[in-house]
Amino acid sequence: MRQSILLLLLGLCVCSIYSSGESTFREVCYDGLGCFSTRGNFYDSVNRPIQVLPQDPDRIRPTFALYTRRNVNTAQNLVYNNRDSVRKSNFRSSAPTKIIIHGFTDNGNSDWNKAMKVALLNAGDYNVIQLDWSQGNGYPYTLATANTRVVGALVAQFIVWLESNFGANRENFHLIGHSLGAHVSGYAGERLSTGSKKLGRITGMDPAGPYFEYTHPEVRLDPTDARFVDAIHTDGDSTLSIIKLSGGFGLMQPVGHVDFYPNGGKSQPNCNEPPSDSVSGIIGGTVWRMTCSHNRVRAMMISTIANPRRNYVAYPCASYEDFKAGRCRTCGTTGCASMGMRAAEWRPNGRVNVKMFLDTAGTEPFETFCCCFWASAALQSILTNRPTQRSLLLGLGCFSIDGNFNDSVNRPIQVLPQDPDRIRPTFALYTRRNVNTAQNLVYNNRDSVSKSNFRSNVPTKIVIHGFTGNGNSDWNQSMKRALLNEGDYNVIQLDWSRGSGFPFTQATANTRVVGALIAQFIVWLESNFGANRENFHLIGHSLETRSWAASPDWIQAGPYFENTHPEVRLDPTDARFVDAIHTDGDSTLSIIKLSGGFGLMQPVGHVDFYPNGGKSQPNCNEPPSGSVNGIIGGTVWRMTCSHNRVQQVMVSTILNPRKNYRLRGLQGWKVQDLRHHWLRQHGHAAGEWNPNGRVNVKMFLDTAGTEPFASLE
């Protein structure tokens, strides 16, 4: 059985060689395509021991079946040099074109081709072309590999013809090739690289290994074949391991600008035994096991198209062993990329053959798993003694309670953040043209922004609530109105109330995901609408000052953040300018005495303001008459008054820019000694102060206990 498999793959190839005594070096030429030789880089006695010339194009006769949103189920055949076939079709030269190219012994009408076509048309208004070259991709394998050269040349010829006759642009073409189809794409791209022109993109789905791995770049897919080349490797075992029935139809060699290696790239989970009733007999089971990893890439690619918000993020790493050892947990300067459809969002910046690794599930939608290790005292670790795996959304990466987040003193209960789909923060836009009516901006929904009043050339203020708050609270509304009175801004009220509730430990963990979603949203606005992160100002109360983007402002929650590593809390590296106002910095344990302490005293910004010393605020001992009801209401009011006072103070600095909020102190001075040394304003005007490289500069002032909370002379 093993020998017969080898013979099928490599075999009976003598029938494809012209054995009439001709020289090993031969050449054949075809009209319009040029000549194909077994000389030069195509002569490789080690990696391509049997030299074969491609067949005549008229014998292979590939077909181009067009599908669009106007003909999802009925193919329109486009024929080279037949203008009517294109003119009478739904092909639009202005729309991006995706060409799906199958591999060895496959055809253009297979189930996965249909599934990918449907997924692409659901994802975008594309021209989707299914290439069928099944008359040239059969046994022997060596002849099929040779025929990829002619098929690639025919694809390039077809694209150039569409350019010349219908105004198409090769930069808008994306070739998605499986196995041998990946190298067909490479040959096409090589011919389309003329002068400054290039094919837009090639995605190689487990590019075929036998007869291609370790060959010259001219022979296989390589980064020069398109403006952007990405490859997904799923079956890269040594070809000789086929004898052990373990696969190896793909390659491990990097061939793109970025190469993804899910689960290490050698084999895929759940490929040891076929699903019940999916195959019949010993032969069927053997074939299934041999091809499962190689074919898995097709389902993976379809999943990345159909599920754009799911997590397929991969991390740059030298090897899978390093990745599994936890040595590549950050994106670093290279940056992370999303495997599959959205890989092109990653920018190579001149780099090629960048290896990225991820672990995925063994079933659809094949989402990334992040290994996040609980502290030894965590219940699940005690019960199971194994790492907890948590799957998160696309583009956010992994969230661990290892490293700096493992702090048994300041963060004794270790909690992972919830799934972003559960938190679902919303971005409500207000401008001077819609002061009272929100316009919801939705990540990855271009219409939500283009049809709104958002303007990329004006400053953007994002107001972010804290623990148990919401984006529509009274102070949020007051701040929105104050900001729009003060300047022509984009004001965005972030609501993450689905993730900010009890228990507090869960809410603190959720800040990490919410911060990542904000950063993702801002980057998307930059990439698609010309926004600039330097023009964003984040104004966060309590928990959500740790948002990891642009310019944070305000007071940060103390519990689970004070005295932690800068990676865990707000710190001066998080923005060009970070200022914090501390109004409730008592020891957390003093909450027992009903005196507050929801904030922190630790400096966290370039400049840190401590009104009235920062521990508590005037007029917070007793609630105003009639403002609260009962003992419980009064207790809650006293506990939160100083922490919430900062909301009113900040609004007042916006509404009253000419009022005195200047400071009387320098870092290290006691509050009672600060009687001179006027400094810059705190609050909204704090950005006028220049840090000049300084961080954690403490500034003090005394304020009134009622609005507008101006400084006391």
C-alpha positions in Angstrom: 0.0 0.0 0.0 2.8 2.4 1.0 4.7 1.7 -2.2 1.6 2.2 -4.4 1.0 5.6 -2.8 4.5 6.7 -3.6 4.1 5.5 -7.1 0.9 7.5 -7.5 2.5 10.7 -6.2 5.8 10.5 -7.9 5.0 7.7 -10.1 4.7 6.1 -13.3 6.2 9.4 -14.4 8.2 7.7 -17.1 5.0 7.9 -19.1 5.2 11.7 -19.1 8.8 11.8 -20.3 9.5 11.7 -24.0 11.9 8.7 -23.9 13.0 8.8 -27.6 16.5 9.5 -26.6 16.2 13.2 -26.4 18.5 15.2 -24.1 17.5 15.8 -20.5 17.4 19.5 -21.4 14.4 20.2 -23.5 12.2 23.2 -24.4 8.8 23.8 -25.8 7.3 27.0 -27.0 3.6 28.1 -27.3 2.1 31.0 -29.2 1.5 34.0 -27.0 3.0 32.4 -23.9 6.7 32.0 -24.8 9.0 29.0 -24.2 9.2 26.6 -21.3 12.5 24.8 -20.6 13.8 22.2 -18.2 17.1 24.1 -18.2 18.4 26.6 -15.7 16.6 26.9 -12.4 14.1 24.3 -13.4 16.9 21.7 -13.6 17.3 20.4 -10.0 18.4 16.8 -9.7 17.8 16.8 -6.0 14.4 18.5 -5.6 13.0 17.8 -9.1 14.7 14.6 -10.2 12.3 13.9 -13.1 12.3 16.7 -15.7 9.0 17.2 -17.5 7.8 19.8 -20.0 4.2 21.3 -19.7 1.5 20.2 -22.1 0.0 22.3 -24.9 -2.4 25.0 -23.6 -5.1 23.7 -26.0 -5.0 20.4 -24.2 -5.3 21.9 -20.7 -7.9 24.5 -21.7 -8.5 26.2 -18.3 -11.9 27.9 -17.9 -12.8 31.1 -16.0 -16.2 31.0 -14.4 -17.4 34.4 -13.1 -19.7 34.8 -10.2 -20.9 38.1 -8.7 -23.6 39.3 -6.3 -25.8 39.5 -9.4 -25.2 35.9 -10.4 -24.3 34.0 -7.2 -25.3 30.6 -8.4 -25.0 30.7 -12.2 -21.6 30.9 -13.8 -20.8 33.2 -16.6 -17.8 31.9 -18.6 -15.3 34.5 -19.5 -13.3 33.5 -22.6 -9.9 35.0 -23.5 -10.1 37.0 -26.8 -13.9 36.8 -26.8 -15.0 40.4 -25.9 -18.7 39.5 -25.8 -18.1 36.9 -23.1 -17.0 39.7 -20.8 -19.2 42.5 -22.1 -22.4 40.5 -21.7 -21.3 39.3 -18.2 -21.6 41.0 -14.8 -17.8 41.6 -14.7 -17.0 45.1 -13.5 -13.4 46.3 -13.9 -13.8 48.8 -11.0 -14.5 46.0 -8.5 -11.8 43.9 -6.9 -11.4 40.5 -8.5 -10.7 37.2 -6.6 -9.5 34.2 -8.6 -9.8 30.9 -6.9 -7.3 28.3 -8.2 -7.5 24.6 -7.2 -4.7 22.1 -7.0 -3.8 18.5 -7.9 -6.6 16.2 -9.1 -9.2 18.8 -8.0 -11.6 20.9 -10.1 -13.1 24.4 -10.1 -16.6 23.2 -9.1 -15.7 21.3 -6.0 -17.5 21.9 -2.7 -14.8 24.0 -1.2 -14.7 26.2 -4.3 -18.4 26.8 -4.0 -18.1 27.6 -0.3 -15.3 30.1 -0.8 -17.2 31.7 -3.6 -20.3 32.2 -1.4 -18.2 33.5 1.5 -16.4 36.0 -0.7 -19.6 37.3 -2.2 -21.1 37.7 1.3 -18.0 39.5 2.4 -17.7 42.0 -0.5 -19.0 43.1 -3.9 -16.3 41.2 -5.8 -15.8 39.6 -9.2 -15.2 36.0 -8.1 -13.6 33.8 -10.8 -13.3 30.0 -10.3 -10.4 28.8 -12.4 -10.8 25.2 -13.6 -7.6 23.5 -15.0 -8.7 19.9 -14.2 -7.7 18.8 -17.7 -4.1 19.4 -16.8 -3.8 18.6 -13.1 -4.2 14.8 -13.0 -1.7 12.0 -12.7 1.2 11.8 -13.0 2.0 14.4 -10.4 5.2 15.4 -12.2 3.3 16.4 -15.3 0.8 18.4 -13.2 3.6 20.3 -11.6 5.0 21.1 -15.1 1.5 22.2 -16.3 1.3 24.8 -13.5 3.7 26.9 -15.5 1.4 27.1 -18.6 -1.7 27.6 -16.5 0.0 30.5 -14.7 1.0 32.0 -18.0 -2.6 31.7 -19.2 -3.9 33.4 -16.1 -1.5 36.3 -16.6 -2.4 36.5 -20.3 -6.1 36.7 -19.3 -5.5 39.5 -16.8 -3.5 41.6 -19.2 -6.3 41.1 -21.8 -8.9 42.4 -19.2 -6.6 45.4 -18.6 -6.2 46.2 -22.2 -9.8 45.8 -23.3 -11.9 46.5 -20.2 -9.9 48.8 -18.0 -9.2 46.3 -15.3 -6.2 46.8 -13.0 -3.9 43.9 -12.0 -3.3 45.6 -8.7 -7.0 44.9 -7.9 -6.6 41.1 -8.5 -6.2 38.7 -5.7 -5.2 35.1 -6.6 -6.1 32.5 -3.9 -4.4 29.2 -4.8 -4.4 25.8 -3.0 -1.5 23.4 -3.3 -0.3 23.5 -6.9 -2.7 26.4 -7.4 -0.5 28.5 -5.2 2.4 28.0 -7.6 0.1 28.7 -10.6 -0.6 32.0 -8.8 3.2 32.6 -8.5 3.9 31.9 -12.2 1.0 34.3 -13.1 2.3 37.0 -10.7 5.9 36.7 -12.0 4.7 37.5 -15.6 2.5 40.4 -14.3 5.5 42.1 -12.6 6.5 44.5 -15.3 8.0 47.8 -14.5 6.1 49.5 -11.7 3.1 47.2 -12.3 2.4 44.2 -10.1 -0.3 41.8 -9.3 -2.1 43.0 -6.1 -2.0 39.9 -3.9 -1.5 36.2 -3.8 -2.7 33.9 -1.0 -1.0 30.5 -1.1 -3.1 27.9 0.8 -0.6 25.2 1.8 1.6 25.6 -1.3 2.5 22.2 -2.7 5.8 20.9 -1.3 7.0 18.0 -3.6 9.0 19.4 -6.5 8.8 23.0 -5.1 10.3 23.1 -1.6 13.9 24.4 -1.5 13.9 25.2 -5.3 14.9 28.5 -6.8 12.3 31.3 -6.4 11.7 31.3 -10.1 10.3 27.7 -9.7 7.9 28.3 -6.8 5.8 31.0 -5.2 7.9 33.8 -3.8 7.4 37.4 -2.4 8.3 39.0 -5.7 5.2 37.5 -7.4 2.8 40.1 -6.1 2.5 43.4 -4.2 1.6 41.2 -1.2 2.1 37.5 -0.8 0.8 35.6 2.2 0.9 31.8 2.7 -0.7 29.5 5.1 1.2 26.2 5.9 -0.9 23.3 7.3 0.8 20.1 6.1 4.6 20.7 6.0 5.9 17.4 7.2 8.8 15.9 5.2 7.6 14.4 2.0 9.2 11.1 3.0 6.8 10.9 6.0 4.1 10.0 3.5 5.4 6.5 3.9 4.1 6.8 7.5 0.7 8.0 6.3 1.2 11.4 8.0 1.0 13.8 5.2 3.5 16.3 3.9 1.9 17.6 0.7 2.7 21.1 1.7 6.0 22.8 2.5 7.6 24.5 5.6 9.8 26.9 3.7 8.5 30.5 3.9 7.5 31.7 0.5 5.6 35.0 1.1 6.0 38.4 2.7 4.3 36.7 5.7 3.9 33.0 6.3 1.4 31.6 8.8 2.0 28.3 10.5 -1.2 27.3 12.4 -0.5 24.7 15.0 3.1 24.7 13.9 2.3 24.1 10.2 3.3 20.5 10.0 -0.1 18.9 10.8 -3.5 20.0 12.1 -5.6 18.9 15.1 -8.4 16.3 14.6 -6.7 14.8 11.5 -5.8 11.5 13.1 -9.1 9.9 12.7 -11.8 10.7 10.1 -15.2 11.9 11.5 -17.7 9.1 11.8 -19.4 8.1 8.5 -17.3 10.7 6.6 -15.3 8.1 4.7 -15.6 4.4 3.9 -13.1 1.6 4.3 -9.4 1.3 4.9 -8.5 3.0 1.7 -10.9 5.9 2.3 -9.6 6.4 5.8 -6.0 6.3 4.7 -6.5 8.9 2.0 -8.5 11.1 4.5 -5.7 11.0 7.0 -3.1 11.7 4.4 -4.9 14.7 2.9 -6.7 16.1 6.0 -4.0 18.6 7.0 -3.4 19.7 3.4 -7.1 20.2 2.8 -7.7 21.9 6.2 -6.3 25.1 4.9 -9.2 25.5 2.5 -11.8 25.4 5.4 -9.6 27.7 7.4 -9.4 30.3 4.7 -13.1 30.2 4.2 -13.6 30.7 7.9 -11.5 33.8 7.9 -13.6 35.2 5.1 -16.9 34.3 6.6 -16.0 35.3 10.2 -14.0 38.6 9.9 -14.4 39.5 13.5 -13.1 36.2 14.9 -9.6 35.8 16.1 -7.0 34.5 13.7 -4.1 36.6 15.0 -0.7 35.1 14.6 2.5 36.2 16.4 6.0 36.7 14.8 8.4 34.1 16.2 11.5 32.2 15.1 10.0 28.8 15.6 6.9 27.0 16.8 9.0 25.7 19.7 9.7 29.2 20.9 6.0 30.1 20.4 4.8 27.2 22.5 7.4 28.1 25.2 5.8 31.5 25.5 8.7 33.5 24.1 6.6 35.3 21.5 3.7 36.7 23.4 3.9 40.2 22.0 3.7 41.6 18.5 6.9 43.5 18.9 8.1 45.9 16.2 7.2 43.4 13.5 3.6 43.5 14.4 1.0 40.7 14.5 -1.0 39.7 11.5 -4.3 38.0 11.0 -4.2 34.8 9.1 -6.3 34.5 6.0 -8.5 37.1 4.4 -7.3 40.0 6.5 -3.6 39.3 6.3 -3.0 42.2 4.0 -3.8 44.7 6.8 -0.3 43.8 8.0 2.4 46.0 6.4 5.6 44.2 5.4 7.7 47.4 5.3 10.3 45.7 3.2 10.3 42.5 5.1 9.9 39.1 3.5 9.5 35.5 4.8 8.2 36.7 8.2 7.1 33.6 10.1 4.0 33.9 12.3 2.5 31.2 14.5 -0.9 30.6 16.1 -2.8 27.7 17.6 -6.3 27.0 16.4 -9.2 24.8 17.1 -9.6 21.6 15.2 -13.1 22.4 14.1 -14.8 25.3 12.4 -14.4 28.2 12.6 -10.8 27.3 13.5 -10.4 30.2 15.8 -7.2 31.0 17.6 -6.6 29.7 21.1 -4.6 31.7 23.6 -2.9 29.9 26.4 -3.5 32.0 29.4 -2.2 30.6 32.7 -4.0 31.1 35.9 -2.2 31.7 39.2 -1.5 28.5 41.1 -4.3 29.4 43.6 -6.9 29.7 40.9 -9.7 27.2 41.3 -9.5 25.8 37.8 -5.7 25.2 38.1 -6.3 23.4 41.4 -8.9 21.2 39.9 -7.4 20.4 36.5 -3.7 21.4 36.8 -3.7 22.6 33.2 -3.7 26.0 31.4 -7.0 27.6 30.6 -7.6 28.4 27.0 -9.6 31.4 26.0 -10.5 32.5 22.4 -10.7 36.2 21.7 -11.7 38.4 18.8 -9.8 39.2 15.7 -7.0 41.7 16.0 -6.8 41.8 19.8 -4.4 39.0 20.5 -4.1 37.1 23.8 -4.7 38.1 27.4 -2.7 36.3 30.0 -2.6 36.5 33.8 1.1 35.6 33.6 4.0 38.0 33.9 3.2 41.5 35.2 -0.4 40.7 35.6 0.4 38.0 38.1 0.7 40.0 41.3 -0.5 38.2 44.4 -0.2 41.3 46.6 -1.9 43.9 44.5 -4.1 41.6 42.4 -4.8 38.6 44.6 -7.7 37.2 42.5 -6.6 36.4 38.9 -9.3 36.9 36.3 -9.3 36.7 32.5 -11.3 39.3 30.5 -14.6 38.3 28.9 -15.1 37.8 25.2 -15.4 41.0 23.3 -18.7 39.8 21.7 -20.1 39.8 25.2 -18.9 43.2 26.2 -19.7 44.8 22.9 -18.7 48.5 23.5 -20.5 51.1 21.4 -19.1 54.4 20.0 -21.7 57.1 20.0 -20.6 60.2 18.0 -21.8 63.7 18.7 -20.7 66.9 16.9 -21.9 70.4 16.6 -24.1 69.2 13.8 -25.8 66.5 16.0 -25.5 67.7 19.6 -28.4 65.7 20.9 -28.7 62.7 18.5 -26.1 60.0 18.6 -24.6 58.5 15.4 -23.2 55.1 16.2 -19.9 54.3 14.7 -19.2 50.6 14.1 -15.8 49.1 13.6 -15.5 47.6 10.1 -18.7 49.2 8.9 -17.5 52.0 6.6 -21.0 53.3 6.0 -21.4 54.0 9.7 -18.6 56.5 9.5 -18.9 57.9 6.0 -22.6 58.6 6.5 -22.0 60.3 9.9 -20.7 63.7 10.8 -17.2 62.4 11.8 -14.4 64.5 10.3 -10.9 63.2 10.4 -9.3 66.6 10.3 -10.8 67.8 13.7 -9.7 66.7 17.2 -11.6 63.7 18.6 -12.5 63.4 22.3 -13.5 59.9 23.6 -15.3 60.0 26.9 -15.0 56.7 28.8 -17.0 55.8 31.9 -15.8 53.5 34.8 -17.1 50.8 37.1 -20.9 50.2 36.9 -21.2 53.3 34.7 -22.7 53.8 31.2 -22.1 56.0 28.3 -25.4 57.9 28.7 -25.1 59.0 32.3 -25.7 62.6 33.4 -22.0 63.5 33.7 -21.3 62.0 30.2 -24.1 64.2 28.8 -22.7 67.2 30.7 -19.2 66.6 29.4 -20.4 66.1 25.8 -22.2 69.5 25.9 -19.3 71.2 27.5 -16.8 69.9 25.0 -19.0 70.9 22.0 -19.6 74.4 23.5 -15.8 74.7 23.9 -14.6 73.4 20.5 -15.6 71.9 17.1 -14.7 68.3 18.1 -15.8 64.8 17.3 -17.0 63.7 20.7 -17.4 60.0 21.1 -19.1 58.5 24.2 -17.9 55.0 24.7 -20.3 52.6 26.5 -18.9 49.4 27.8 -21.6 48.9 30.5 -22.0 45.2 29.5 -18.5 44.6 30.9 -18.2 47.2 33.7 -20.5 45.6 36.3 -19.9 43.4 39.3 -17.7 41.7 40.3 -15.0 44.4 40.3 -12.3 41.9 39.5 -14.0 41.0 36.3 -14.5 44.6 35.4 -10.8 45.3 35.9 -10.0 42.4 33.7 -12.4 43.6 31.0 -10.6 47.0 30.8 -7.9 45.2 28.9 -10.2 44.0 26.1 -12.1 47.4 26.0 -8.8 49.2 25.7 -7.7 46.9 22.9 -11.0 47.5 21.1 -10.5 51.3 21.3 -7.0 51.0 19.9 -8.3 48.7 17.1 -11.1 51.2 16.4 -8.7 54.2 16.2 -6.3 52.3 13.9 -9.2 51.4 11.6 -10.2 55.1 11.5 -6.6 56.0 10.5 -6.4 53.3 7.8 -9.8 54.0 6.2 -10.6 57.6 6.9 -7.3 59.5 7.3 -7.7 60.0 11.0 -4.5 60.6 13.1 -4.1 59.1 16.5 -2.2 62.1 17.6 -5.5 64.1 17.4 -7.3 61.8 19.8 -7.8 62.6 23.4 -9.2 59.9 25.7 -10.9 61.2 28.8 -11.5 58.2 31.2 -12.9 58.0 34.7 -11.9 55.3 37.2 -11.3 52.0 35.5 -11.2 53.1 31.9 -8.2 55.4 32.1 -6.2 52.4 31.0 -7.2 52.4 27.4 -3.9 52.0 25.5 -4.4 54.6 22.9 -3.9 58.3 22.1 -4.0 60.7 25.1 -5.6 59.5 28.4 -6.8 61.9 31.0 -8.3 61.8 34.5 -8.3 59.7 37.6 -7.6 56.0 37.6 -9.1 53.4 39.9 -6.8 52.3 42.7 -7.8 48.8 43.7 -6.0 46.2 41.5 -4.0 49.0 39.9 -2.0 51.0 42.5 1.6 49.9 42.9 1.3 47.5 40.0 3.7 47.3 37.0 3.2 50.1 34.3 2.0 47.5 31.8 -1.0 46.9 34.1 -2.0 50.5 34.8 -2.0 53.9 33.2 1.5 55.2 32.7 3.2 58.1 30.9 4.3 55.9 27.9 0.6 55.3 26.9 0.3 58.7 25.1 2.1 61.7 23.9 0.8 63.5 27.0 -0.9 61.8 30.0 -2.4 63.9 32.9 -4.3 62.5 35.9 -6.5 64.1 38.5 -6.5 62.4 41.9 -9.5 63.1 44.1 -10.0 59.9 46.1 -6.6 58.4 46.9 -7.2 57.1 50.5 -5.9 53.6 51.2 -8.2 51.0 49.8 -8.7 49.5 53.2 -10.2 52.7 54.5 -13.3 51.8 52.5 -14.2 49.9 55.6 -14.4 53.2 57.4 -16.7 54.6 54.7 -14.2 57.2 53.6 -13.6 56.3 50.0 -10.4 55.2 48.4 -11.5 54.2 45.0 -8.7 56.2 43.3 -5.0 56.0 43.8 -2.2 58.3 45.1 0.5 56.9 42.9 1.5 59.3 40.1 0.7 57.7 36.7 1.1 60.6 34.2 3.5 63.1 32.9 1.7 65.4 35.4 -0.5 64.3 38.3 -2.9 66.8 39.9 -3.9 66.4 43.6 -6.7 68.9 44.3 -7.1 69.3 48.1 -4.3 66.8 48.6 -5.9 64.1 46.4 -7.1 61.9 49.2 -10.6 63.3 49.7 -12.6 66.3 48.6 -14.4 69.1 50.6 -18.1 68.9 51.3 -18.1 65.1 50.9 -18.8 64.2 54.5 -22.6 64.7 54.4 -24.8 64.5 51.3 -26.8 67.6 50.3 -30.2 67.8 51.9 -32.7 65.8 49.8 -30.1 64.4 47.4 -30.1 60.8 48.7 -32.5 58.6 50.6 -31.9 56.5 53.7 -28.8 55.1 55.4 -27.7 53.0 52.4 -28.1 55.9 50.0 -26.1 58.2 52.3 -23.4 55.6 52.8 -23.0 55.1 49.1 -22.9 58.8 48.5 -20.1 59.4 51.1 -18.1 56.5 49.7 -18.3 57.7 46.1 -18.4 61.5 46.5 -14.7 62.1 46.2 -14.2 59.6 43.5 -17.1 61.1 41.4 -16.1 64.7 42.2 -13.5 64.6 39.5 -16.3 64.2 36.9 -17.7 67.6 37.9 -14.3 69.2 38.3 -13.3 68.2 34.7 -16.6 69.4 33.3 -16.1 72.7 35.1 -12.6 73.2 33.7 -14.1 72.8 30.2 -17.0 75.1 30.8 -15.0 77.8 32.6 -11.7 78.1 30.8 -11.1 81.5 32.3 -11.6 80.4 35.9 -8.6 79.8 38.1 -7.5 76.2 38.2 -3.9 77.1 38.5 -1.6 75.2 40.8 0.5 76.4 43.7 3.0 73.8 44.0 6.0 71.8 42.8 6.6 68.1 43.1 7.5 67.0 46.6 6.0 70.1 48.4 3.4 69.7 51.1 -0.1 71.0 50.4 -0.1 73.4 53.3 3.2 75.0 52.1 2.1 75.7 48.6 1.3 79.4 48.6 3.2 80.7 45.6 4.7 79.3 42.4 1.7 79.6 40.0 1.8 76.8 37.5 -0.3 75.7 34.6 -4.0 74.9 34.7 -5.2 71.4 35.5 -8.1 69.7 33.8 -8.9 70.5 30.2 -6.1 73.0 29.8 -3.4 70.8 31.3 -2.0 70.0 27.9 -0.7 73.6 27.8 2.0 72.5 30.2 5.2 71.0 28.6 6.7 68.0 30.4 10.1 68.5 28.7 10.9 64.8 29.3 9.6 64.8 32.9 7.2 62.2 34.2 5.2 61.7 37.4 5.3 65.5 38.2 3.0 66.1 41.2 1.1 69.3 41.4 -1.3 70.5 44.1 -4.1 73.0 44.5 -6.9 73.7 46.9 -10.4 74.1 45.4 -13.8 75.1 46.5 -16.2 72.3 47.5 -18.9 73.5 45.1 -19.1 74.3 41.4 -17.1 75.6 39.6 -14.5 74.2 41.9 -12.1 77.0 41.2 -8.8 77.3 43.1 -8.8 79.1 46.4 -6.7 82.2 46.6 
